[in-house]
């Protein structure tokens, strides 16, 4: 199938899905055939773990660029004054902060107008597929899910090429500062960088030092250490305090986030080398058993 025909079909099925004319199962089947990784949408997305943080919430914290950055924007942006940039993005904390606070400073410094549409993720996909399939060029910038990288890798420029223009490159900005495994996992397809990593959901462990000190618990070095410490905290302080927390709401997208953390921690993988699901192999089942004990 020609790429142009594939994208036209993809635009059509996405539009039907967003309009409620196609159920999720049918959409995922059609999208998969057309080469779109739509796993996030398939988990009942529309509202991801951070989706409840609204534009109003984003306004509660005052954000302002430094005087140095403002001057640089003013200098480098002068030739483009009067230009309009259009962005379609999912509603996320960084996107809402840009839309409600930082955009005004950028516009004042550069004279460039910025139009931002903050949307549920499936509507971003709808606009992107229609825009690309019809070659409309309605938007200049898109927030895309990493699972879409392969589908649109030939429709975007590699940001590394743009950064070679030292007249426009932000001072001290080094794209190699991003963790390579992160870039490889969410921003690369084959040898092309599809976009700049943004709104990056990395899991890290944080713990209440006061509670751990009180119970004389050492910082965990292994998953078994974490399990034992969590049980000790729950035994000592439950039910008002539990030893660990998790994103465990039934049917919610966040379940996948927690599950993959423990899956990878047990040496498992979602897919095998042949592309088939392996989350229910020995390592996957061990991860589920661990997760069940941890909660």
ROPA-41861 format. One record per residue (C-alpha): residue number from 1; residue in one letter; x, y, z. Coordinates in steps of 0.001 Angstrom, whole numbers. Example, Ala and Ser with C-alpha at 12.3 -4.5 7.8 and 13.67 -1.06 7.14 Angstrom:
! residues 2
+-----+----+---------+---------+---------+
|   i | aa |      px |      py |      pz |
+-----+----+---------+---------+---------+
|   1 |  A |   12300 |   -4500 |    7800 |
|   2 |  S |   13670 |   -1060 |    7140 |
+-----+----+---------+---------+---------+
***
This chain:
! residues 295
+-----+----+---------+---------+---------+
|   i | aa |      px |      py |      pz |
+-----+----+---------+---------+---------+
|   1 |  X |       0 |       0 |       0 |
|   2 |  X |    1340 |    3419 |    -948 |
|   3 |  X |    2187 |    5623 |    2012 |
|   4 |  X |    -213 |    8344 |     859 |
|   5 |  X |   -3089 |    5844 |     648 |
|   6 |  X |   -2215 |    4374 |    4040 |
|   7 |  X |   -2278 |    7825 |    5642 |
|   8 |  X |   -5602 |    8655 |    3997 |
|   9 |  X |   -7114 |    5465 |    5410 |
|  10 |  X |   -5578 |    6190 |    8818 |
|  11 |  X |   -7025 |    9692 |    8806 |
|  12 |  X |  -10438 |    8274 |    7965 |
|  13 |  X |  -10521 |    5632 |   10704 |
|  14 |  X |   -9171 |    8062 |   13304 |
|  15 |  X |  -11817 |   10612 |   12408 |
|  16 |  X |  -14551 |    7979 |   12679 |
|  17 |  X |  -13220 |    6837 |   16065 |
|  18 |  X |  -13136 |   10363 |   17512 |
|  19 |  X |  -16661 |   11037 |   16213 |
|  20 |  X |  -17945 |    7917 |   17947 |
|  21 |  X |  -18658 |    6103 |   14672 |
|  22 |  X |  -16223 |    3265 |   15421 |
|  23 |  X |  -15726 |    1332 |   18651 |
|  24 |  X |  -12287 |    1123 |   20261 |
|  25 |  X |  -11673 |   -2515 |   19344 |
|  26 |  X |  -12394 |   -1879 |   15659 |
|  27 |  X |  -10234 |    1241 |   15697 |
|  28 |  X |   -7268 |    -574 |   17245 |
|  29 |  X |   -7567 |   -3392 |   14729 |
|  30 |  X |   -7708 |    -984 |   11784 |
|  31 |  X |   -4926 |    1242 |   13172 |
|  32 |  X |   -2676 |   -1769 |   13702 |
|  33 |  X |   -3176 |   -2917 |   10112 |
|  34 |  X |   -2274 |     604 |    8959 |
|  35 |  X |     906 |     623 |   11033 |
|  36 |  X |    -132 |    2922 |   13882 |
|  37 |  X |     911 |    2022 |   17398 |
|  38 |  X |   -2148 |    3151 |   19349 |
|  39 |  X |   -1637 |    1345 |   22625 |
|  40 |  X |   -2212 |    4450 |   24702 |
|  41 |  X |   -5568 |    5066 |   23077 |
|  42 |  X |   -6479 |    1440 |   23533 |
|  43 |  X |   -6088 |    1630 |   27284 |
|  44 |  X |   -9109 |    3910 |   27542 |
|  45 |  X |   -7037 |    6999 |   27122 |
|  46 |  X |   -8599 |   10387 |   26659 |
|  47 |  X |   -7655 |   10791 |   30324 |
|  48 |  X |   -4157 |    9708 |   31223 |
|  49 |  X |   -2767 |    9827 |   34793 |
|  50 |  X |   -1867 |   13535 |   34518 |
|  51 |  X |   -4949 |   14572 |   32565 |
|  52 |  X |   -6757 |   15965 |   35607 |
|  53 |  X |   -4189 |   18770 |   35927 |
|  54 |  X |   -6013 |   21528 |   34115 |
|  55 |  X |   -4977 |   24842 |   32655 |
|  56 |  X |   -6469 |   26480 |   35740 |
|  57 |  X |   -4231 |   24349 |   37972 |
|  58 |  X |   -1213 |   25222 |   35858 |
|  59 |  X |   -1805 |   28916 |   36560 |
|  60 |  X |   -1318 |   28407 |   40291 |
|  61 |  X |    2479 |   28364 |   39935 |
|  62 |  X |    4089 |   31436 |   38441 |
|  63 |  X |    6576 |   30657 |   35702 |
|  64 |  X |    8787 |   33184 |   33976 |
|  65 |  X |   11874 |   32817 |   31765 |
|  66 |  X |   15123 |   34342 |   32929 |
|  67 |  X |   16241 |   37750 |   31690 |
|  68 |  X |   19045 |   36039 |   29743 |
|  69 |  X |   16636 |   33767 |   27863 |
|  70 |  X |   14210 |   36621 |   27249 |
|  71 |  X |   16975 |   38704 |   25667 |
|  72 |  X |   18096 |   35788 |   23510 |
|  73 |  X |   14514 |   35219 |   22343 |
|  74 |  X |   14179 |   38882 |   21502 |
|  75 |  X |   17398 |   38910 |   19476 |
|  76 |  X |   16864 |   35674 |   17586 |
|  77 |  X |   13142 |   36159 |   17069 |
|  78 |  X |   13215 |   39583 |   15383 |
|  79 |  X |   13371 |   38271 |   11788 |
|  80 |  X |   10248 |   36187 |   12456 |
|  81 |  X |    8082 |   38859 |   14092 |
|  82 |  X |    4522 |   38650 |   12763 |
|  83 |  X |    4756 |   34893 |   12130 |
|  84 |  X |    2148 |   32582 |   13654 |
|  85 |  X |    3038 |   29157 |   15074 |
|  86 |  X |     254 |   26632 |   15640 |
|  87 |  X |     540 |   23757 |   18106 |
|  88 |  X |   -1859 |   20876 |   18785 |
|  89 |  X |   -1101 |   19143 |   22083 |
|  90 |  X |   -2566 |   16805 |   24628 |
|  91 |  X |   -3641 |   18401 |   27894 |
|  92 |  X |    -606 |   17746 |   30114 |
|  93 |  X |    1020 |   19801 |   32911 |
|  94 |  X |    3870 |   21073 |   30669 |
|  95 |  X |    1484 |   21932 |   27834 |
|  96 |  X |    -890 |   23731 |   30174 |
|  97 |  X |    1983 |   25672 |   31734 |
|  98 |  X |    3138 |   26777 |   28286 |
|  99 |  X |    -375 |   27769 |   27225 |
| 100 |  X |   -1283 |   29699 |   30372 |
| 101 |  X |    2013 |   31245 |   31445 |
| 102 |  X |    5057 |   30938 |   29214 |
| 103 |  X |    3437 |   31686 |   25867 |
| 104 |  X |    2923 |   35367 |   26679 |
| 105 |  X |    6604 |   35916 |   27407 |
| 106 |  X |    7622 |   34218 |   24169 |
| 107 |  X |    5184 |   36330 |   22155 |
| 108 |  X |    6276 |   39581 |   23829 |
| 109 |  X |    9974 |   38838 |   23304 |
| 110 |  X |    9810 |   37617 |   19708 |
| 111 |  X |    6731 |   39184 |   18150 |
| 112 |  X |    5716 |   35666 |   17070 |
| 113 |  X |    2104 |   34732 |   17743 |
| 114 |  X |    1516 |   31264 |   19191 |
| 115 |  X |   -1811 |   29467 |   18882 |
| 116 |  X |   -2156 |   26394 |   21099 |
| 117 |  X |   -4988 |   23873 |   20972 |
| 118 |  X |   -5075 |   21741 |   24125 |
| 119 |  X |   -6988 |   18545 |   23379 |
| 120 |  X |   -7555 |   14931 |   24453 |
| 121 |  X |   -4880 |   12737 |   22895 |
| 122 |  X |   -7200 |   11015 |   20419 |
| 123 |  X |   -8181 |   14420 |   19009 |
| 124 |  X |   -4513 |   15319 |   18570 |
| 125 |  X |   -4135 |   12107 |   16560 |
| 126 |  X |   -7239 |   13002 |   14549 |
| 127 |  X |   -5879 |   16420 |   13604 |
| 128 |  X |   -2400 |   15060 |   12873 |
| 129 |  X |   -3578 |   12279 |   10576 |
| 130 |  X |   -5947 |   14564 |    8667 |
| 131 |  X |   -3304 |   17271 |    8380 |
| 132 |  X |    -640 |   14882 |    7083 |
| 133 |  X |   -2913 |   12891 |    4759 |
| 134 |  X |   -4275 |   16058 |    3138 |
| 135 |  X |    -953 |   17969 |    3167 |
| 136 |  X |   -2792 |   20920 |    4714 |
| 137 |  X |       6 |   22234 |    6913 |
| 138 |  X |   -2521 |   23566 |    9429 |
| 139 |  X |    -192 |   23007 |   12372 |
| 140 |  X |    3521 |   23619 |   12755 |
| 141 |  X |    4030 |   21605 |   15930 |
| 142 |  X |    2450 |   18496 |   17376 |
| 143 |  X |    2614 |   16661 |   20657 |
| 144 |  X |    2772 |   13005 |   19615 |
| 145 |  X |    2702 |    9802 |   21592 |
| 146 |  X |    5874 |    7742 |   21238 |
| 147 |  X |    3842 |    4891 |   19756 |
| 148 |  X |    3159 |    7073 |   16693 |
| 149 |  X |    6820 |    7736 |   15892 |
| 150 |  X |    7120 |    5140 |   13135 |
| 151 |  X |    3925 |    6230 |   11395 |
| 152 |  X |    4959 |    9864 |   11059 |
| 153 |  X |    8748 |    9578 |   10913 |
| 154 |  X |    8848 |   10712 |    7283 |
| 155 |  X |    6502 |   13663 |    7837 |
| 156 |  X |    8649 |   15576 |   10321 |
| 157 |  X |   12151 |   16990 |   10302 |
| 158 |  X |   14942 |   15617 |   12444 |
| 159 |  X |   15523 |   18283 |   15155 |
| 160 |  X |   19239 |   17544 |   15121 |
| 161 |  X |   19412 |   19040 |   11630 |
| 162 |  X |   17753 |   22247 |   12826 |
| 163 |  X |   20161 |   22554 |   15740 |
| 164 |  X |   23044 |   22813 |   13297 |
| 165 |  X |   21879 |   26373 |   12613 |
| 166 |  X |   23870 |   28031 |   15377 |
| 167 |  X |   22151 |   31376 |   14784 |
| 168 |  X |   18877 |   29879 |   16035 |
| 169 |  X |   20131 |   27284 |   18504 |
| 170 |  X |   19414 |   28066 |   22160 |
| 171 |  X |   22621 |   28853 |   24102 |
| 172 |  X |   24000 |   25892 |   26034 |
| 173 |  X |   21267 |   23604 |   24665 |
| 174 |  X |   22715 |   20167 |   24031 |
| 175 |  X |   20315 |   17538 |   22785 |
| 176 |  X |   22803 |   14882 |   23889 |
| 177 |  X |   21960 |   15813 |   27486 |
| 178 |  X |   18849 |   13646 |   27115 |
| 179 |  X |   19424 |   10096 |   28327 |
| 180 |  X |   20244 |    7979 |   25276 |
| 181 |  X |   17990 |    5027 |   26234 |
| 182 |  X |   15153 |    7498 |   26694 |
| 183 |  X |   15719 |    9095 |   23288 |
| 184 |  X |   16044 |    5686 |   21641 |
| 185 |  X |   12828 |    4514 |   23264 |
| 186 |  X |   10517 |    7445 |   22612 |
| 187 |  X |   11985 |    9772 |   19999 |
| 188 |  X |   13841 |    7604 |   17476 |
| 189 |  X |   12649 |    5507 |   14560 |
| 190 |  X |   15388 |    3696 |   12705 |
| 191 |  X |   18045 |    6414 |   12293 |
| 192 |  X |   15729 |    9433 |   12500 |
| 193 |  X |   14856 |   11500 |   15544 |
| 194 |  X |   11137 |   12132 |   15168 |
| 195 |  X |   10914 |   14875 |   17788 |
| 196 |  X |   12355 |   16370 |   20943 |
| 197 |  X |   11599 |   14370 |   24129 |
| 198 |  X |    8948 |   16248 |   26077 |
| 199 |  X |    6681 |   15500 |   29033 |
| 200 |  X |    8817 |   12487 |   29924 |
| 201 |  X |    7296 |    9960 |   32367 |
| 202 |  X |   10302 |    8374 |   34083 |
| 203 |  X |    9607 |    6352 |   37216 |
| 204 |  X |   11845 |    7076 |   40203 |
| 205 |  X |   11612 |    5889 |   43792 |
| 206 |  X |   10928 |    8426 |   46516 |
| 207 |  X |   10465 |    7612 |   50165 |
| 208 |  X |    9555 |    9341 |   53420 |
| 209 |  X |   12900 |    9628 |   55209 |
| 210 |  X |   11229 |   10469 |   58505 |
| 211 |  X |    9144 |    7276 |   58408 |
| 212 |  X |   12049 |    5107 |   57297 |
| 213 |  X |   14290 |    6573 |   59988 |
| 214 |  X |   11607 |    6074 |   62631 |
| 215 |  X |   11278 |    2384 |   61746 |
| 216 |  X |   15040 |    2031 |   61218 |
| 217 |  X |   14617 |     820 |   57662 |
| 218 |  X |   17584 |     952 |   55257 |
| 219 |  X |   17001 |    2410 |   51772 |
| 220 |  X |   16038 |    -525 |   49507 |
| 221 |  X |   18666 |   -1755 |   47071 |
| 222 |  X |   16558 |   -4548 |   45559 |
| 223 |  X |   12901 |   -5233 |   44793 |
| 224 |  X |   12869 |   -7713 |   47687 |
| 225 |  X |   14148 |   -4971 |   50025 |
| 226 |  X |   11325 |   -2695 |   48867 |
| 227 |  X |    8708 |   -5393 |   49431 |
| 228 |  X |    9926 |   -6088 |   52975 |
| 229 |  X |   10132 |   -2391 |   53871 |
| 230 |  X |    6668 |   -1699 |   52483 |
| 231 |  X |    5209 |   -4564 |   54500 |
| 232 |  X |    6930 |   -3274 |   57644 |
| 233 |  X |    5494 |     231 |   57188 |
| 234 |  X |    1998 |   -1092 |   56540 |
| 235 |  X |    2186 |   -3337 |   59615 |
| 236 |  X |    3370 |    -460 |   61786 |
| 237 |  X |    1180 |    2353 |   60484 |
| 238 |  X |   -1737 |     837 |   58563 |
| 239 |  X |   -4499 |    1477 |   57760 |
| 240 |  X |   -3791 |    5230 |   57966 |
| 241 |  X |    -515 |    4837 |   56094 |
| 242 |  X |     598 |    2155 |   53678 |
| 243 |  X |    4119 |    1113 |   52799 |
| 244 |  X |    3853 |    1950 |   49127 |
| 245 |  X |    1644 |    3699 |   46632 |
| 246 |  X |     662 |    2832 |   43103 |
| 247 |  X |   -1430 |    3742 |   40105 |
| 248 |  X |   -3856 |     890 |   40448 |
| 249 |  X |   -7322 |    2112 |   39503 |
| 250 |  X |   -9178 |    -646 |   37683 |
| 251 |  X |   -9406 |     -64 |   33946 |
| 252 |  X |   -7143 |    2999 |   34024 |
| 253 |  X |   -4223 |    3607 |   31657 |
| 254 |  X |   -1929 |    4020 |   34664 |
| 255 |  X |   -2143 |     290 |   35337 |
| 256 |  X |     115 |    -238 |   32342 |
| 257 |  X |    2647 |    2232 |   33763 |
| 258 |  X |    2967 |     369 |   37067 |
| 259 |  X |    2860 |   -3057 |   35447 |
| 260 |  X |    5727 |   -2334 |   33053 |
| 261 |  X |    7884 |   -1013 |   35899 |
| 262 |  X |    7666 |   -4338 |   37739 |
| 263 |  X |    7767 |   -6347 |   34512 |
| 264 |  X |   11067 |   -4817 |   33438 |
| 265 |  X |   12335 |   -5019 |   37008 |
| 266 |  X |   11885 |   -8781 |   36850 |
| 267 |  X |   13722 |   -9035 |   33548 |
| 268 |  X |   10582 |   -9371 |   31459 |
| 269 |  X |    9436 |   -7629 |   28309 |
| 270 |  X |    6105 |   -6685 |   26753 |
| 271 |  X |    7095 |   -8162 |   23391 |
| 272 |  X |    9630 |  -10741 |   22303 |
| 273 |  X |   12050 |  -10510 |   19343 |
| 274 |  X |    9295 |  -11850 |   17064 |
| 275 |  X |    6960 |   -9008 |   18044 |
| 276 |  X |    4585 |  -11301 |   19955 |
| 277 |  X |    3297 |  -10522 |   23451 |
| 278 |  X |    5473 |  -12030 |   26203 |
| 279 |  X |    4079 |  -10269 |   29269 |
| 280 |  X |    2572 |  -13549 |   30460 |
| 281 |  X |    5802 |  -15559 |   30414 |
| 282 |  X |    7665 |  -16655 |   33558 |
| 283 |  X |    9126 |  -13187 |   34221 |
| 284 |  X |    5776 |  -11538 |   33521 |
| 285 |  X |    3910 |  -13784 |   35938 |
| 286 |  X |    6594 |  -13217 |   38587 |
| 287 |  X |    6133 |   -9470 |   38144 |
| 288 |  X |    2360 |   -9775 |   38590 |
| 289 |  X |    2824 |  -11873 |   41723 |
| 290 |  X |    5254 |   -9295 |   43128 |
| 291 |  X |    2888 |   -6428 |   42311 |
| 292 |  X |      33 |   -8254 |   44046 |
| 293 |  X |    2126 |   -8644 |   47204 |
| 294 |  X |    3358 |   -5061 |   47056 |
| 295 |  X |     -95 |   -3519 |   46977 |
+-----+----+---------+---------+---------+
***
